[in-house]
Amino acid sequence: MGKEVNFGKLLHGGDYNPEQWLDYPEILEQDLAYFKKARINEVSLGMFSWAFLEPEEGVFRLEWLKEVIDRLYENEIVVMLSTPTAARPRWMAEKYPEVLRVNAARERNLYGERHNHCYTSPVYREKTRIINTKLAEMFKDHPGVIAWHISNEYGGECHCPLCQEAFRGWVKKKYGTLERLNRVWNTGFWSHTYQSFDQVESPSPKGDFSLHGLNLDWKRFVTDQTADFVKWEIKALRDAGAEQPSTINMMYNFTGLNYYKFADVIDFVSWDNYPTWHKEAETVTAMDTGMQHDIMRSIQKKPFYLMESCPSATNWQSVSKLKKPGMLQAASLQAVAHGSDSVLYFQMRQSRGASEKFHGAVIDHYGGSDTRVFREVTKVGAALEKLQEVNGSQNPAEAAVIYDVENRWAVEDAAGPRNAGVFYKETVEKPYQAFRKLGINVDVIDETCSLDGYRVVAAPMVYLLREGWTEKVRNFVKNGGIFLLTYWSGIVDETDLCYLGGTPHDLMDVMGFRSMEIDGLYDGEWNEGIPEPENPLHLELAYRCSHLCELVQPSTAEVVMTYGKDFYDGMPAMTRNVYGKGKAYAVCADFEQGLYDEVCRKLAEEAGVERIVEEVPEGVEVTMRKQKDGTRYVFVQNFNREAVAVKLPIERYPVWQGTYDGTIGSWKTIVLKGR
């Protein structure tokens, strides 16, 4: 899970592009003064600087970068130094066209944009090794360089002949024989049988895209090839003697890569956070953003770093909405509450031209410090200085929700039971939000993660079963855990082949039922769950469900709710099964959020999950961080547009930061501290 990383302080700063201002030394000098005024203590450099670092093949000019880093360090500003591989120089593409990507239609891209390069290309790998080595040799011992920011926002895929050959090798290594490959990909379907591994091609709109095993393995290959390229980049740095920790900056709700597979590749997780604040209610956006923070934190189960955020408005979203006064600080402190040891922005100074010239920045085109945005950034810096002792603390969780990217790939490629949408992400969000409304920390983990240490685990729509996961669930419940499974789970294996003999596969005894059928509902159609009299959860309210309704046949499970209409009126809509020392619950349909709120509250109580704040008002977040010495920091944040009353346990956890008079103001943060 990477080395332990602690830079000794909460970082405040962001992406800085001095190469765009080398002809304006007075601006570079002025930036230093502005940075100090805004309490900036870190910048990220160099991610798009390759053409400045190597303007011609084999001609290296790194002195300007060293001068910038030296001046920053003299002003007590440290640097995360990027490898520049996210955008290659023009000369490289002209001389070595193989470095350019080929799309799924087998068309090679022209030079342009960024992320337009092949991770398999030996030429690109060698050029990457050379430039990374040069950077490492110059900055491996520089006290101002604290980390390596590897490339930028990895993503995309290449279908060139080199990648096809690499994919064939990957497939052959995984499956060994053609007989096994044809079996697990079910190539007998539509007579797609392979007679040679040389016939294996990546999915294409001009070729094969109906073999779900092929589609799934291609996505896995893309992740593995990307991870291998990251390792290649890091190895070049290490071979040259650079030992500073490394990271890649991940992205919101990005499914092009399985980020959990990078946990052992990089030393710490970082990510870029650009919520659309004020589009929906801030309470809705905050909950969605909080889940993304928790996904990133859960990848390595340790503090992460907010690598990019916008101090004002982006320019690439459909509407460039300004953050209202106070929103930047609320959003920034939410990141810290959920485990970030930094608040970093894109960008420090606004570019004068090209596609990001109107993207928000700490310093805009006006170029002064007397702007509203600069003042908002300065307030964040001041708040972080008061919170410095939070740095390095953990976010221990007794509740977990399963979110698995490989499972999501398979779900969204399943061709049924509802092509109008099965809403995997939204299904995962429901138990997550229900637990978070209770003010408890939640880990968001995938099927490869251990379930040890949790009291309650929710597993929404686990359609694809990863190897060994059902055994972990079995042991978790047998040993006293409280487990919640939803509809459309345990359907296929890791190659996307449907299980025979009943579902949820290998969990029918744990759950106490067998799934019989699943009904897809049209848009606007609904059913409802009606509580059984004297049901084990003491539910009294009926709840609506839509989209999908699973029909199950209980064996040992008790019925908690039944469907209220259609031909399956009276059949189980929710069940509970006692298994060993624990209990396994099943939600059989896509129920509204209210059901999850009530059920997850009862499950958390049954599991004995600790709640620091007994009653959390709607729209208020309670998040806890804990230092090694046992000190707890309880962040209480109000994302409502009005002040709300909340009873806080100030006897045990006195107010440490913020003002509390029985209420908490709109978009305000209170931090309690205690043990």
Secondary structure, DSSP 8 states (H G I E B T S, - for coil): -------SS-EEEEE--GGGGTT-HHHHHHHHHHHHHTT--EEEE-TT-HHHH-SBTTB---HHHHHHHHHHHHTT-EEEEE-STTS--HHHHHH-GGGS-B-TTS-B--S-SSS-S-SS-HHHHHHHHHHHHHHHHHHTT-TTEEEEE-SSS------SHHHHHHHHHHHHHHH-SHHHHHHHTTTTGGG---S-GGG-----TTS----HHHHHHHHHHHHHHHHHHHHHHHHHHHHTT--S-EE-EEETT--SS-GGGGTTTSSS-EEE----TTTS-HHHHHHHHHHHHHHHHHHHTS-EEEEE--SS--SSSSS-----TTHHHHHHHHHHHTTEEEEEEE-SB--SSSTTTTS--SB-TT--S-SHHHHHHHHHHHHHHHTGGGTT-B---SEEEE--HHHHHHHTTS--S-TT---HHHHHHHHHHHHHTTT--EEEE-TTS--TT-SEEEETT--B--TTHHHHHHHHHHTT-EEEEESS-S-B-TTS-B-SS-SSTTTHHHHTEEEEEEEE--TT--EEEEE-TT-TT-----EEEEEEEEEEEESS-EEEEEE-SSTTTTSEEEEEEEETTEEEEEE-EEE-HHHHHHHHHHHHHHHT---SSSS--TTEEEEEEE-TTS-EEEEEEE-SSS-EE----TTTS-EEES--SSEE-TT-EEEEEE-
